[in-house]
Structure formats: C-alpha cells, structure tokens
Amino acid sequence: MKVAALFSGGKDSVYAIYIAQQYGWEITDLISIIPNNKDSWMYHSVNIHLTKLLAESMSIAYLSASTQGLKETELATLKELLSPLSIDGVISGAIASEYQRTRIEQVCDELQIKSFTPLWHKDQGLLLKDQIRAGFTILITGVFAEGFNKGWLGRSITSSVYEEIIKLHDRYHINIAGEGGEYETLVTNGPLFQKELIIHQAQKEWNRDNGILVIKDASLNE
C-alpha cells in the first residue's frame, strides 16, 4: 500500500504515520498545506513552516503549498498536490472532526483513491498515552482553552503533564487530545525521526487568555 500523509508536524499527524508504518504501508510523500488564514477550518497553522525540516529528518519526500484557508475553498490546493502522485490513498490524523474527515474523503473520492484515518474515534486519553509511550517528544505550542495559561507554552507532554491535562478535562471539560482546538502541538523527536529538531529561538505570544509559541529558529541536530 502506497500512501501520502497530511502532515502538520503535530502529534496526531505524526502518530497516524507511525501507525501506518506499523501496518507495513509505504509513506511516499508528506503533504503540508500552509494556510494564510491562521483560523483555517482545515489546516494546522502554528509553526507549520517547520514541517520541511521534520520531513527531512524522516527521509520522506515533502510537498507543500499555501492556501488562502477560506472555508469550503481550501480543498483545491490539496487536490492539486495529490493529483500527480501514484498512490493508493491518503492518511490523516483526524480523531473526531467530521468536518476534516468528510472533506478529505471528498477529495479522495474525486481522485479515486482511499482516505485512511487510523486514529478515528480512538479513546483520546489512551491515544495520548500511547503517543507518549511510543517515545515521541511532543511540545505544546498553542493553548486556546480555559485552564491553560502562558506557562503551558513550550512544555513537553510527559506522563506527569498528561495527568495535568486529565485534571483540566475533569474540571473544564476540555478535549484531552486537543481535538476541539484547545491546544496545538509540535513533535520534535521520536521513533520516526533520524535527527531531533533543536529549537534555538522561540517567543511566547500571549493574548489575554490564549497564546502560541512562535519558533523563530530551529535546526536538525548533527
């Protein structure tokens, strides 16, 4: 099975690739769509510029394109990138978003290929635990929900941090995996990577009750 993977650099897109490789599938291409609109309905935007470096660390071909990120018009770019590829399907890290899943399926149907969502409707607590146990280094790069503060930005999701997220879930009913947009992540190392992403310069940008960690300079370790 030859598949391309939608790749944001976040924990779920990375883990979907990891699972597909466990199936024995060949990941031929990593596809990153870079939205000019940070509030894109479809695509992750926080630190999306680092996906090229991460793809290099994974030794997988990388394709990217920018999109205006406007609702219902942002699928055309994805279709253009996928059209020339000789693949059986596309992998995405969707867990619960019907909006994402159905629109990716729409593009795949038009191209007569399959859409695969290996994380779909998995228990989100167990899923996050599995991502930690697999050995991925997951940084929190954006927080957008009650209970989070500026201090969360740049933290690695370890077992102890996982327990803190569970407490926030119990108190504020946040989505444990951040699938509702409560937080964003970046994977900097793990079993898929040949080199670790080293962050040299980052800045926390905080706006009253939410914020992002903007990574300004990073490289792969030698």
N, C-alpha and C positions, 0 to 999 in steps of 0.2 A: 504494500500500500504506500503510495507516494502522496504526501500531503504538504500543503503550505500551512503556516500558522500565523494567525493575527497576533502581533507582538507589541506590547506596550512597555515591557520591562517590569511590569507589576507582578505580584506574586501569583495571581491566577493564570495569566497568560503563560508564565514560565512553568507553572506546575502542570498545566494542560499539555505542554510539550513534553515534559518529563514522563507523564503517564503514557502518551502516545509512543514514546520510545520504548517503554516497557512492553507495549503491545508488539514491538518489532517493526513499527512503521518507520519509513524514511521521511524525515523532515527536510524537504528540498529547499524551502525558502521561508524566511521570516518577513512578514509584511507589516510595516508600520505606517499608519495613516496619521499625519500631523495636522491637527485641526487649528486653523487660525482663530477659531472661536473657542475660548477656554471652557465654555459651557456647552460644548458639543454633546448631543444626545447619544452619540455612538462611540466616540473615541476618547481615550485617556489622553490628557494633555500635560500633566505635571512631569517635567523632566523627560519628555518624550525624545528630546534631542540625544539622549544617551543610548538609545536603542542600537545605534550603529556600532558603538564600542562593544556593547553586550553581545551583539551578533558576531562580531569578530572573535570575541572570547569563546563563543560556542562553535566557531568554524562552520557556520551555516550562511548560505547566500542571503543577502539582505536587499530588500526593495522598499522604497518609501516614496511618499508623495504627500503634498499638502492639500488640504481641502478647506473650503470656507466654513465647514462644520454646521451648516444650516439643516434644520430638521427636514427629513424626507428628501433632501437633495444630496446628502453626503455619502450615498452608496455608489454613485457613479465612479468616484475615484477608486474605490475598492474593486469594482468590476474591471476597470481599465488595467489595474495591476495584475489581476488574476487571469485575465483573458488569454495572454500568450503562454501561460505556464502549462506544462504537460503533467498534470496532477490528477489524482482521484478524488481529492476533496480538500476541505479547509477545516482547521482546528481553531476553536476559540475558547477562551476561559470563562465564558458566561456561566453563572451559577443559578441565578433566579430571574434575570431580566428578560422578560418576554419580548420587550422592545428590541433589544440587541439580537436575541436568538432568531426571531422571525424575519428580521431584515437581512441577516446574514444568509439565512435559508433562501430568501427571495433571490439574492444574487447568485447563490449556488444553483438554484433551480434554472435560472436563466442561462447559466454556463454549463448546465447538465453535469454538475459534479455534486459531491455529497458535503453536507455540513456536519461536523462532529463536535460535540460539546461534552467532553469526558468528565467535567465537574458538575454537570447539570443536576440540580436538586439534591446534591450531596449534603449531608449534615454539616452545617457550616462550622460548628465547633470542632468536630472531628477532622474536617478538612484543614483547618488552620493548624491543628495539632500535627497532622500528617506532614504539612509543609515544613514545620519546624523540625520534626523528627528526621525528615529526609536530608537535612543539613543545609538548607538554604538560609542565607543571610538576608533578612527582609527588613528594610528600613521604612519607617513611617515618614512619608514626605508631604502629606497633606492631611489636615483634620478639619472637619466641617460639621460636627455634631456636638450637642450638649454633653458635657462631661470631659471633653478634651480641652487641653489648654496648650499654650505655646511650648511647654516643656516636653510634650509628646513628639514634637518635630525632631527627626533625626534619631529617634530611638530604634533599636533593633527589637524585633518581636521574638523574644526568648520565651521559655516556659513560664517564667515569672511575669513577664509582660502580658502573656496570654491570659493569665489569671486576672490581671487588672482589667483587661478587655471584657472578660466574662462578668466582672463586677459592674462595669459600665452598662453591659447588656441587661443585667438584672435590675439596675436602678433606672436607666433611661430608655431601655428597650431598643438600643442600637442594634444594627445588624452586625453579628460577630465577625463576619468576613469583610465588612465594609461594602457589601454589595449595594447598599442603598446610598452610596456616596459619602458615608460617614468618615472614611479615611482613605488615603491613597498610599501606595507602597512602591518601592523600587528594590529589586533583587540585585545584590552586588556580588554574590558568590554562591557556590553550591555545586552539586554533582554534575550539572550540565556545562559548567564553565571551566575552561582551561586556565584562565587568569582571573584574578579578583579585580573588580572595579575599585580603584582607590580615589576617594574624594579629597581634593586638595583645597577647595574653597566652596563654601556654601553659605547662604544667607537666609535667615528666617524672616519671612514677610507675614506680619500679623495684622489682621483687620477686625478689631473688636472681639469677635467670638470664633474666628476661623483663620487658618493660615496655611502657608506652604513653605517647604524647604526648597529654595531655588539653588540647584547645584550649578555653580558657575565654572568650575574647573575640575576635571577628573581624567584619569588615565588608567590603563591596564597595568598591573604590576609586571615586572620583568621576571 
